[in-house]
Amino acid sequence: MQILVDAADPIDGGRELMLRVEGLVEGSLERFREHIARVEVHLSQLSHREAGDRDMCCRMVAYAGGLKPIEVVYAGLTLTEAIHAAAAQLEQAVHAAIGRPRHKDEPAGPGHAEPELGH
């Protein structure tokens, strides 16, 4: 899964921030790793208003197979709040679009039943 992070001015998009965002997204979407090709993260400040405004924005878009892009946007008081909330929303949106991924040891489908043992 490729993760691309972009930060608009005046946000300092330094390496430390990029690594933290990538780690958070990877952790949030780990169980969907095989289904998601790319996640784009865009960090921005909506305006230069007064303190207390929810103007720190995080937009995340996941690209999974043949599905339409899965997009979430969260505006928070802080950049950290916006990033964490957007990651949680993206995890929920991907789960809704893809469903719960199977582990390799699980049966192939919902109609699969274990064979009955003779009595």
PyMOL commands that set and color helices and strands:
alter all, ss='L'
color gray80, all
select helices_A, chain A and resi 15-28+30-32+79-98
alter helices_A, ss='H'
color red, helices_A
select strands_A, chain A and resi 2-7+36-45+56-64+70-76
alter strands_A, ss='S'
color yellow, strands_A
deselect
rebuild
show_as cartoon
